[in-house]
Amino acid sequence: MGFLKPYIYNVTMDNQYTPSLPKHLNEYQAADVTGLSVKTLRRMRHEMRGPQYLKLGRRVVYSETDLGNWLNDHRVETTAA
């Protein structure tokens, strides 16, 4: 399991580092971004697979960064014929 970064740093013009939290999407927004149905995302969570998510009480949210990484991890490289 890789190192999880809780936030990303933004560098200002005077080279100061300021933390910036990634944007979080609800399951409907995540379904829209990934092209999967909400039902599929729920099933994937139940089966402990799919993109990483956070539980905030009963609410489920996905980090845009985690969704992007998950999509990139499932990218298929093809060769031109």
Secondary structure, DSSP 8 states (H G I E B T S, - for coil): -----S-EEEE-TTS-EEEE---EEEHHHHHHHHT--HHHHHHHHHTT-SS--EEETTEEEEEHHHHHHHHHHT-------
